[in-house]
Amino acid sequence: MTGADTPPRWDGHRLLFMLALDDGEVVRCAISRLALLGISGGGAFRTPDLMARFAEARPRIEAAAYAKLRDRSTPPLGILHIWEDDIVDPSPDASPRAMEATVRGG
């Protein structure tokens, strides 16, 4: 498996997933446990629950990731972080942190 075919992975702090672009490139993305719980109504913190919530919310999460990528002039050098505000309130006034990508590995 490569790219977007790779299943999401929980690293203990965030859920990591791959996003395929139209040009065949793949972008590494992440959403935190709190952001995932925030967009899916709260609840348990167990890994199986988080994976199920991610699967259910994945179309919304990916739509937010694609929107962030469209607003960038270059792809992220590291991981593109998806914040709760990117999904719940995707306004231009969202936190500047929402447009940052970390260069730390995942």
NORJOZI-V326823 format. One line per field, one symbol per residue. ss: DSSP state (2 for helix, 1 for strand, 0 for the rest). phi: phi as a letter, one per 30 degrees, with the letter a starting at -180 (. if undefined). psi: psi as a letter, one per 30 degrees, with the letter a starting at -180 (. if undefined). A space follows every 10 residues. Layout:
# NORJOZI-V326823
ss = ???
phi = ???
psi = ???
This chain:
# NORJOZI-V326823
ss = 0022200011 0001111111 0000011111 1122222220 0000002222 2222222222 2222222222 0000000011 1102222200 0000022220 110000
phi = .bhdddddbd cjbaccbcbd cedjdbcdbb bdeddddddc jikdcdeedd ddddedceed dddddddddd dcdbdddbcd dcceddcdbd ddddeeddcd bdcddb
psi = klbffkllkk gfflkklkkk legflkkklk kleeeeeefg gaalgkeeee eeeeeefeee eeeeeeeeee flfllkfbkj kkleffeeih lfglkffffk klgkl.
